[in-house]
Amino acid sequence: MNSLFPTLMTFLKSMENKRITSFGMLSFVLVAAACSAPETTETKDWKRGQDFSTVAFSVEGFDGPEAVRYDAELDVYFVSCFVGSTSGDANAYISKISSSGEIIELEFMKGTDEYPFDAGRGMYITGDTLWVADHAGIHYFNKQSGNHLGFVDFRSFEPGFLNDIVEGDDGYLYITDTGKRAVFRIVDFTPELVKEDMPIMPNGIAKLPDGNFIFAPWNGGPALYQYDSDQDSIYVYANLAGSNNYDGVEYFNGGIITSTQFDSSLHLMIDGKDELFIHLPGRPADIAIDPNRAIVAVPYVALDRVDFWYLLED
């Protein structure tokens, strides 16, 4: 802008007084409008060096909260709870809480006699439908009413540990199987094997702006792997600062946030460089982000609690 200033002044001086006044007033209006424009998250700095002393708020009273998902349309969080063992007890439920941390309904979504819900895990929302993994497949619910809509059965594949879900650019849902080092997808309510014998045990899954997927490695680290579904190729995206036991992963504000159990923290990766971001009071599971408020929600299975932190400076 400084290099253009002399040229602009010369031009203005050559104009008639009336035109100078008009142009000057227009410039003033434009500058004033620019100065009053709201600041976007991309211009704010990350709020580094946090721990439990800087937590924004916490919500207790869950039974093994394993995953959280934020829904912008309803402005609520959904919390998927294990409740007991990882399979076979049909006690799992999904809670609904407000964006300020009030429990709206503890057992908002539950399984049915025909389709029992066991050990709730990762979730994803498409339209009015919430999809959630359990030990045998993927349940889907109406996010407005909480009604159980159906179940996609994965048992013919003998899954190891179905874990997290994301929607691809092709409109299909992609699901990690941590126990079998595999990725599945759902096409017309039918499961398909996409990738097996992966170099890592994929836990969390997220989609990058270019449409590729990244995986949080439960084992086989310390690298964040990327999967290009168009080329059917998997390769290292970047090295991680830790070793193993990464759980959740989210892309936000140009960075990649992972939850890690090896050092009980959130890590932040910018331009391929990974660093410890927030030190946590327990071992985190699958995180969620409210992008409008720049808040991360962190569940702890063992603590029966979800903590919330602001990600960006004021």
C-alpha positions as CSV (number, residue, x, y, z in Angstrom):
1,M,0.0,0.0,0.0
2,N,2.9,2.4,0.8
3,S,4.3,2.2,-2.7
4,L,1.0,3.2,-4.2
5,F,0.5,6.2,-1.9
6,P,2.6,8.8,-3.9
7,T,1.0,7.9,-7.2
8,L,-2.4,8.2,-5.7
9,M,-1.6,11.6,-4.2
10,T,-0.3,12.9,-7.6
11,F,-3.5,11.8,-9.2
12,L,-5.6,13.4,-6.6
13,K,-3.8,16.8,-6.9
14,S,-4.4,16.8,-10.6
15,M,-8.1,16.6,-10.1
16,E,-10.6,19.5,-9.7
17,N,-11.5,20.4,-6.1
18,K,-15.0,19.0,-6.4
19,R,-13.7,15.7,-7.7
20,I,-11.0,15.6,-5.0
21,T,-13.7,16.1,-2.3
22,S,-15.9,13.4,-3.8
23,F,-13.1,10.9,-4.1
24,G,-11.8,11.7,-0.7
25,M,-15.2,11.2,0.9
26,L,-15.6,7.9,-1.0
27,S,-12.1,6.8,0.2
28,F,-12.9,7.7,3.7
29,V,-16.1,5.6,3.6
30,L,-14.3,2.6,2.1
31,V,-11.5,2.8,4.7
32,A,-14.0,3.2,7.5
33,A,-16.0,0.2,6.3
34,A,-12.9,-1.9,6.1
35,C,-11.8,-0.9,9.6
36,S,-15.2,-1.9,11.0
37,A,-15.4,-5.3,9.2
38,P,-15.5,-8.2,11.7
39,E,-12.2,-10.1,12.2
40,T,-12.2,-13.6,10.8
41,T,-10.7,-16.6,12.6
42,E,-7.9,-16.8,10.0
43,T,-6.5,-13.5,11.3
44,K,-6.4,-14.5,14.9
45,D,-3.5,-16.2,16.7
46,W,-3.8,-19.7,18.2
47,K,-4.2,-19.6,22.0
48,R,-1.1,-21.7,22.9
49,G,0.2,-22.8,26.2
50,Q,-3.1,-23.8,27.8
51,D,-3.9,-26.4,30.4
52,F,-6.9,-27.2,32.7
53,S,-6.6,-23.8,34.4
54,T,-7.7,-22.1,31.2
55,V,-10.7,-24.4,30.4
56,A,-13.7,-22.4,29.3
57,F,-16.3,-24.8,30.8
58,S,-16.8,-28.5,31.6
59,V,-19.8,-30.8,31.5
60,E,-20.0,-33.9,33.8
61,G,-22.5,-36.7,34.3
62,F,-21.8,-38.9,31.2
63,D,-21.0,-42.6,31.2
64,G,-17.8,-43.1,29.3
65,P,-18.0,-40.3,26.7
66,E,-16.0,-41.4,23.7
67,A,-16.8,-38.9,21.0
68,V,-18.3,-35.4,20.5
69,R,-19.9,-33.9,17.4
70,Y,-21.0,-30.2,17.0
71,D,-24.0,-29.4,14.9
72,A,-24.1,-25.8,13.6
73,E,-27.7,-25.8,12.5
74,L,-29.0,-26.7,16.0
75,D,-26.1,-25.1,17.8
76,V,-25.7,-28.2,20.0
77,Y,-23.2,-30.8,20.8
78,F,-23.9,-34.6,20.6
79,V,-21.9,-36.8,23.0
80,S,-21.5,-40.5,22.2
81,C,-21.1,-42.7,25.3
82,F,-19.6,-46.2,25.7
83,V,-21.6,-47.1,28.9
84,G,-19.9,-50.3,30.1
85,S,-18.1,-52.7,27.9
86,T,-17.0,-52.1,24.3
87,S,-19.6,-54.6,23.0
88,G,-22.6,-56.7,23.8
89,D,-24.4,-54.8,26.6
90,A,-26.7,-52.5,24.4
91,N,-26.4,-49.7,27.0
92,A,-24.9,-47.0,24.8
93,Y,-26.6,-43.6,24.3
94,I,-26.0,-40.2,22.8
95,S,-26.4,-37.0,24.9
96,K,-27.5,-33.6,23.6
97,I,-26.0,-30.6,25.2
98,S,-26.2,-26.9,24.5
99,S,-23.3,-24.8,23.1
100,S,-22.9,-23.3,26.5
101,G,-22.6,-26.7,28.3
102,E,-26.1,-27.4,29.6
103,I,-27.3,-31.0,29.3
104,I,-30.5,-30.8,27.3
105,E,-31.2,-34.6,27.4
106,L,-28.7,-37.1,28.7
107,E,-30.1,-40.2,26.8
108,F,-31.3,-38.4,23.7
109,M,-30.6,-41.2,21.3
110,K,-30.6,-44.9,22.1
111,G,-30.8,-48.2,20.3
112,T,-33.9,-50.4,19.8
113,D,-34.7,-54.0,20.5
114,E,-34.1,-54.8,16.8
115,Y,-30.9,-52.7,16.6
116,P,-29.2,-52.5,20.0
117,F,-26.6,-49.7,20.4
118,D,-23.4,-51.0,21.9
119,A,-20.4,-48.8,23.0
120,G,-21.0,-45.6,21.1
121,R,-18.1,-44.2,19.2
122,G,-17.4,-41.6,16.4
123,M,-20.2,-39.6,14.8
124,Y,-20.9,-37.6,11.7
125,I,-24.0,-35.5,10.6
126,T,-25.4,-35.2,7.1
127,G,-28.6,-33.1,6.9
128,D,-31.0,-34.2,9.6
129,T,-29.2,-37.6,10.1
130,L,-26.6,-38.4,12.7
131,W,-24.5,-41.4,12.0
132,V,-22.6,-43.2,14.8
133,A,-20.4,-46.2,15.0
134,D,-20.7,-49.1,17.4
135,H,-19.1,-52.5,17.6
136,A,-21.2,-54.1,14.9
137,G,-22.0,-51.3,12.4
138,I,-23.3,-47.8,11.9
139,H,-26.6,-46.6,13.5
140,Y,-28.4,-43.5,12.1
141,F,-30.8,-41.2,14.0
142,N,-32.9,-38.2,13.3
143,K,-30.9,-35.3,14.9
144,Q,-34.0,-33.3,15.5
145,S,-36.1,-35.9,17.3
146,G,-33.5,-38.4,18.4
147,N,-35.5,-41.2,16.8
148,H,-33.6,-44.3,15.7
149,L,-33.9,-44.6,11.9
150,G,-31.9,-47.6,11.0
151,F,-28.6,-49.6,11.1
152,V,-25.9,-50.5,8.5
153,D,-24.7,-54.0,9.5
154,F,-20.9,-54.6,9.2
155,R,-20.8,-58.0,10.9
156,S,-20.2,-59.9,7.6
157,F,-16.8,-58.2,7.5
158,E,-16.0,-59.3,11.1
159,P,-14.9,-55.7,12.1
160,G,-12.1,-55.2,14.6
161,F,-13.0,-51.8,16.1
162,L,-15.2,-49.5,14.0
163,N,-14.3,-46.1,15.2
164,D,-14.8,-42.8,13.4
165,I,-16.8,-41.4,10.5
166,V,-16.5,-38.6,7.9
167,E,-18.3,-37.8,4.6
168,G,-16.2,-37.7,1.4
169,D,-16.5,-35.3,-1.5
170,D,-18.3,-38.2,-3.3
171,G,-21.1,-38.2,-0.8
172,Y,-20.2,-41.5,0.8
173,L,-19.5,-42.0,4.5
174,Y,-16.0,-43.4,5.3
175,I,-15.4,-45.3,8.5
176,T,-12.1,-46.3,10.2
177,D,-11.6,-49.8,11.6
178,T,-8.8,-49.4,14.1
179,G,-8.6,-53.1,15.0
180,K,-8.3,-54.3,11.4
181,R,-6.2,-51.5,10.0
182,A,-8.9,-50.8,7.4
183,V,-11.2,-48.2,6.0
184,F,-14.8,-48.9,4.9
185,R,-17.4,-46.8,3.2
186,I,-21.2,-46.9,3.0
187,V,-22.8,-46.9,-0.5
188,D,-26.6,-47.1,-0.7
189,F,-26.7,-48.2,3.0
190,T,-24.3,-51.1,2.2
191,P,-20.8,-51.3,3.7
192,E,-17.8,-51.7,1.3
193,L,-14.1,-52.3,2.1
194,V,-12.0,-49.4,0.7
195,K,-8.5,-50.0,2.1
196,E,-6.9,-52.7,4.2
197,D,-3.5,-53.6,5.5
198,M,-2.8,-49.9,6.3
199,P,0.6,-48.9,7.7
200,I,-1.2,-47.6,10.8
201,M,-4.1,-48.5,13.0
202,P,-6.4,-45.6,11.9
203,N,-8.4,-44.1,14.7
204,G,-9.9,-40.6,14.0
205,I,-10.5,-39.5,10.4
206,A,-11.0,-36.0,9.0
207,K,-11.3,-34.5,5.5
208,L,-8.8,-31.8,4.3
209,P,-9.9,-28.9,2.0
210,D,-8.6,-30.8,-1.0
211,G,-10.9,-33.7,-0.3
212,N,-8.2,-36.1,0.9
213,F,-8.5,-37.8,4.3
214,I,-6.1,-37.8,7.2
215,F,-6.0,-40.4,10.0
216,A,-5.0,-40.2,13.6
217,P,-2.7,-43.2,14.2
218,W,-3.5,-45.3,17.2
219,N,-0.5,-47.4,16.4
220,G,2.1,-47.4,13.7
221,G,3.1,-43.8,14.2
222,P,4.6,-41.3,14.6
223,A,3.2,-40.1,11.3
224,L,-0.1,-38.5,10.2
225,Y,-1.2,-40.4,7.1
226,Q,-3.2,-39.1,4.1
227,Y,-5.4,-41.0,1.8
228,D,-6.3,-40.0,-1.7
229,S,-9.5,-41.8,-2.6
230,D,-9.3,-40.8,-6.3
231,Q,-5.8,-42.4,-6.6
232,D,-6.4,-45.1,-4.0
233,S,-3.1,-44.1,-2.5
234,I,-2.0,-43.6,1.2
235,Y,1.2,-41.8,2.2
236,V,2.7,-39.8,5.0
237,Y,1.2,-36.3,5.3
238,A,3.6,-35.1,8.0
239,N,5.5,-36.5,11.1
240,L,4.0,-36.1,14.5
241,A,5.7,-34.9,17.7
242,G,4.5,-37.9,19.7
243,S,4.6,-41.6,19.2
244,N,1.3,-43.5,19.2
245,N,-2.2,-43.5,20.7
246,Y,-3.6,-40.6,18.8
247,D,-7.4,-40.6,18.9
248,G,-9.4,-37.7,17.4
249,V,-8.4,-35.4,14.5
250,E,-10.0,-32.2,13.1
251,Y,-9.0,-29.6,10.5
252,F,-9.7,-26.0,11.5
253,N,-8.4,-22.6,10.7
254,G,-5.6,-23.9,8.5
255,G,-4.3,-26.3,11.2
256,I,-4.8,-29.9,12.2
257,I,-5.7,-30.6,15.8
258,T,-5.2,-34.1,17.2
259,S,-6.0,-35.6,20.6
260,T,-3.3,-37.8,22.0
261,Q,-3.3,-40.2,24.9
262,F,0.4,-40.8,25.1
263,D,0.9,-37.4,26.7
264,S,-2.7,-36.5,27.5
265,S,-2.8,-33.4,25.3
266,L,-4.1,-31.8,22.2
267,H,-1.5,-31.3,19.4
268,L,-1.6,-28.6,16.7
269,M,0.0,-29.0,13.3
270,I,0.7,-26.0,11.1
271,D,2.4,-26.3,7.8
272,G,3.5,-29.8,8.6
273,K,5.0,-28.9,12.0
274,D,3.4,-30.6,15.0
275,E,3.5,-29.2,18.6
276,L,1.9,-29.7,22.0
277,F,-1.0,-27.3,22.1
278,I,-3.1,-27.9,25.2
279,H,-2.1,-30.1,28.2
280,L,-5.1,-32.0,29.4
281,P,-6.1,-33.4,32.8
282,G,-6.8,-36.9,31.4
283,R,-6.5,-39.1,28.3
284,P,-8.7,-37.6,25.6
285,A,-10.9,-39.4,23.1
286,D,-12.6,-38.1,19.9
287,I,-12.8,-34.3,19.8
288,A,-15.2,-31.9,18.1
289,I,-14.9,-28.2,17.1
290,D,-17.4,-25.4,17.1
291,P,-15.9,-23.4,14.2
292,N,-18.1,-20.3,14.8
293,R,-16.9,-19.8,18.4
294,A,-13.5,-21.5,17.8
295,I,-14.1,-24.0,20.7
296,V,-12.8,-27.5,21.0
297,A,-14.7,-30.1,23.0
298,V,-12.6,-32.9,24.6
299,P,-14.2,-36.0,26.0
300,Y,-12.6,-38.4,28.5
301,V,-13.9,-41.9,28.8
302,A,-12.4,-42.5,32.2
303,L,-13.4,-39.1,33.7
304,D,-17.1,-39.2,32.5
305,R,-16.6,-35.5,31.5
306,V,-16.2,-33.2,28.5
307,D,-14.0,-30.1,28.7
308,F,-14.2,-27.1,26.4
309,W,-11.4,-24.7,25.4
310,Y,-11.1,-21.6,23.2
311,L,-8.7,-22.3,20.4
312,L,-7.9,-18.7,19.3
313,E,-6.9,-15.5,21.1
314,D,-9.6,-12.9,21.7
